[in-house]
Amino acid sequence: MFQVRKIDSLGLPELQPYGTMRRQMEHNEQGIFVAEGEKVVRRLLESRFSVLSVLLPEKWLAELSPLLEARTEAVQVFLAEKKLLEALTGFSMYQGLLAIGKIPALPSLKEITDRSSRPRLLVAAEGLSSAQNMGALVRNSAALNVQALLLGETCTSPFLRRAVRSSMGAIFELPVVECSKLADSLRELRNGGFRIIAAHPHVQGRTLSQANFSGDSCIVLGSEGYGISQEVLELCDDTVAIPMAAEIDSLNVGSAAAVFLYEANRQRGRM
């Protein structure tokens, strides 16, 4: 169900999250996130995530009404001209669709391993600071059969606006575990029989095709600038690299994840 309200000014308190979209960390602290664009807003409305409000030009209302009607919570729908929306957000908007969702309670690592079918496939990230890279990692993980994404204590939130947008709404489908200390979580996985495999570009002689992904596996990806810390590397059972041209030292983390996950799925007969 939903309630529609046309607006011609920006003074409503309920619009405050849309006016502070550049202060994404504040939203994270408040337990909310912004969905931006037609596909992402549509996927949010189709998801199990709680939706607080939607802000859009009137032309989109008829198209999204069936999804809004299907919601169990009361969603506020604000209608406004595109120029007013851009004045509120402070930047040019192509489609003019925005929504505010609530960040759900995230699962524990034990909950993930207990409910995941075998052979399990997890991805862990350390030190990932770019929201766009985070979104790409989420999207590729969801597309390539990852059962959960483990985020280390130094990672940015996958619910920042740019991360949600870059994931194209895949964050609504992929379980995320926020680790208080990634090394401890990896140690727990190893004790539970997981093989921990580091994606590390500076490896002599070990390449991706030589890694074994047939059993329960967790692929570890490092930060954009510094890679994987020594503490985490020492917990890995295998350290392998993607073969590439000599003059290129590494790939974007989203691209590296896609290559690793393709190989993992290939070995499991899913590609």
C-alpha positions in Angstrom: 0.0 0.0 0.0 1.1 3.6 -0.5 0.1 7.2 0.0 0.7 9.7 -2.7 1.5 13.4 -2.1 2.4 16.0 -4.7 5.0 18.5 -3.6 6.0 21.8 -4.9 8.5 22.8 -2.2 11.4 21.1 -0.4 10.5 21.9 3.2 8.9 18.6 4.2 10.9 16.8 7.0 10.2 13.5 5.2 12.3 14.8 2.3 15.4 15.3 4.4 17.2 12.1 3.4 16.9 13.1 -0.2 18.5 16.4 0.5 21.5 14.9 2.3 22.4 12.3 -0.4 26.0 13.6 -0.5 26.4 12.8 3.2 26.2 9.1 2.7 27.9 8.1 6.0 25.1 9.9 7.9 22.6 7.7 6.1 24.5 4.6 7.0 24.5 5.7 10.7 20.7 6.2 10.5 20.3 2.7 9.0 18.9 3.9 5.7 20.1 4.0 2.1 19.1 5.6 -1.2 18.1 3.7 -4.3 18.6 5.7 -7.5 17.3 5.0 -11.0 14.4 3.1 -12.5 15.9 -0.4 -12.3 17.3 0.0 -8.8 14.1 1.5 -7.4 12.0 -1.2 -9.1 14.3 -4.0 -7.7 14.0 -2.4 -4.2 10.2 -2.5 -4.5 10.3 -6.1 -5.6 12.6 -7.1 -2.7 12.0 -8.0 0.9 13.8 -4.8 2.1 11.6 -2.3 4.0 10.9 0.8 1.9 10.2 4.2 3.6 9.4 6.4 0.7 9.7 7.0 -3.1 10.3 10.3 -4.9 9.6 10.5 -8.6 8.1 12.4 -11.5 4.3 11.7 -11.9 4.8 9.9 -15.2 6.4 6.9 -13.4 3.5 6.4 -10.9 1.3 4.3 -13.1 4.1 2.0 -14.0 5.3 1.4 -10.5 1.8 1.3 -8.9 1.5 -2.5 -9.0 4.7 -2.9 -7.1 3.7 -0.2 -4.6 0.3 -1.8 -4.1 2.0 -5.1 -3.3 4.0 -3.6 -0.4 2.9 -4.6 3.1 4.2 -1.4 4.7 2.8 2.1 4.1 5.2 3.7 1.6 5.1 7.4 1.1 5.2 8.4 -2.5 6.2 12.0 -3.3 5.5 13.3 -6.8 7.5 16.3 -8.1 8.7 17.8 -11.3 12.2 16.8 -12.4 13.6 20.3 -11.9 12.5 20.3 -8.3 14.0 16.9 -7.7 17.3 18.2 -9.0 17.1 21.2 -6.8 16.5 18.9 -3.8 19.3 16.5 -4.6 21.8 19.0 -5.9 22.7 17.2 -9.2 21.3 16.4 -12.6 19.1 13.3 -12.8 18.4 11.3 -15.9 15.3 9.4 -14.8 14.4 11.2 -11.6 13.5 8.2 -9.5 14.7 7.8 -6.0 13.7 5.8 -3.0 14.7 5.4 0.7 15.1 1.9 2.1 16.1 0.5 5.5 19.3 -1.4 5.9 18.2 -4.8 7.2 19.7 -6.7 10.1 22.7 -8.5 8.6 23.3 -12.2 9.1 26.1 -13.7 11.1 28.8 -15.9 9.5 27.4 -18.9 11.3 23.9 -18.2 10.0 25.3 -18.1 6.4 27.3 -21.3 6.7 24.4 -23.2 8.4 21.9 -22.3 5.6 24.2 -22.5 2.5 24.1 -25.5 0.3 27.4 -27.3 -0.4 29.9 -26.8 -1.9 29.7 -23.4 -0.5 31.2 -20.3 -2.3 31.9 -17.1 -0.4 33.8 -13.9 -1.2 35.7 -11.9 1.4 36.9 -8.3 0.8 39.5 -6.3 2.8 40.1 -2.6 2.7 37.7 -1.8 -0.2 37.2 1.9 -0.1 35.5 2.7 -3.4 31.7 2.6 -3.4 31.7 2.0 -7.2 34.1 -1.0 -6.8 32.0 -2.3 -3.9 28.9 -2.1 -6.1 30.6 -4.0 -8.9 31.8 -6.7 -6.5 28.3 -7.1 -5.1 26.8 -7.3 -8.7 29.4 -9.9 -9.9 29.1 -12.0 -6.7 25.3 -12.1 -7.1 25.6 -13.0 -10.8 28.1 -15.8 -10.2 26.5 -17.9 -7.5 28.2 -16.4 -4.4 26.2 -17.3 -1.3 27.5 -14.4 0.8 29.9 -11.5 0.8 32.1 -11.0 3.9 33.3 -7.5 4.4 36.3 -6.7 6.6 36.4 -4.0 9.2 38.2 -1.6 6.8 35.6 -1.9 3.9 33.2 0.8 2.9 29.5 0.0 3.3 27.7 -1.7 0.4 24.7 0.5 1.2 26.2 3.8 0.2 24.2 5.3 -2.6 26.9 4.9 -5.3 27.5 1.3 -4.2 23.8 0.4 -4.4 23.6 2.1 -7.8 26.7 0.3 -9.1 25.3 -3.0 -7.9 22.1 -2.3 -10.0 20.1 -3.6 -7.0 22.0 -6.8 -6.6 22.6 -5.8 -3.0 19.0 -6.7 -2.3 19.7 -10.3 -3.2 23.2 -11.0 -1.9 23.6 -11.7 1.8 26.4 -9.6 3.4 28.3 -10.3 6.6 30.1 -7.3 8.2 33.1 -8.8 10.1 34.3 -7.1 13.2 37.7 -8.6 12.3 38.1 -10.3 8.9 41.0 -12.4 10.1 38.9 -14.0 12.8 36.1 -14.8 10.4 38.5 -16.4 7.9 40.0 -18.5 10.8 36.5 -19.6 11.7 35.9 -20.7 8.1 39.2 -22.6 8.0 38.2 -24.4 11.2 34.9 -25.3 9.5 36.6 -26.9 6.5 36.7 -24.0 4.0 39.6 -23.5 1.7 40.7 -19.8 1.8 42.0 -18.7 -1.6 43.7 -15.3 -2.0 43.5 -13.3 -5.2 47.0 -11.9 -5.2 48.6 -10.4 -8.4 52.2 -10.7 -7.3 52.5 -14.5 -7.2 55.3 -16.4 -9.0 54.3 -19.6 -10.7 50.7 -20.1 -9.2 47.9 -19.1 -11.6 44.1 -19.2 -11.3 43.6 -22.5 -13.2 45.8 -24.3 -10.7 43.6 -23.4 -7.7 41.0 -25.9 -6.4 37.5 -24.5 -5.9 35.7 -27.9 -5.8 35.0 -27.8 -2.1 33.8 -25.2 0.3 35.7 -22.1 -0.8 36.2 -18.4 0.2 37.9 -16.1 -2.3 39.7 -13.2 -0.6 40.1 -9.9 -2.5 42.2 -7.0 -1.3 42.1 -3.2 -1.4 42.5 -1.2 -4.6 45.8 0.3 -3.5 47.4 -2.1 -1.1 46.0 -5.6 -1.8 45.7 -8.1 1.0 47.3 -7.6 4.3 50.0 -9.9 5.6 47.8 -11.1 8.5 45.1 -12.2 6.1 47.5 -13.7 3.6 49.0 -15.9 6.3 45.5 -17.4 6.8 45.0 -18.3 3.2 45.5 -21.9 2.0 46.4 -20.8 -1.5 47.6 -17.6 -3.2 47.0 -17.3 -6.9 47.1 -14.8 -9.7 45.2 -14.2 -12.9 47.6 -14.5 -15.9 47.8 -11.2 -17.7 50.1 -9.1 -19.8 53.5 -8.3 -18.2 53.0 -4.6 -18.4 49.7 -4.7 -16.4 50.1 -5.4 -12.7 46.5 -5.9 -11.6 42.8 -5.7 -12.4 40.0 -3.7 -10.9 38.6 -5.6 -8.0 35.3 -6.2 -9.7 36.9 -7.5 -12.8 39.2 -9.8 -10.7 36.3 -11.1 -8.8 34.4 -11.9 -12.0 37.4 -13.9 -13.4 37.9 -15.8 -10.2 34.2 -16.6 -9.8 33.9 -17.8 -13.4 36.7 -20.3 -12.8 35.1 -21.4 -9.5 31.8 -22.0 -11.3 33.5 -23.7 -14.2 35.2 -26.2 -11.9 31.9 -26.9 -10.3 30.2 -27.5 -13.6 28.0 -24.4 -13.5 29.6 -22.7 -16.6 
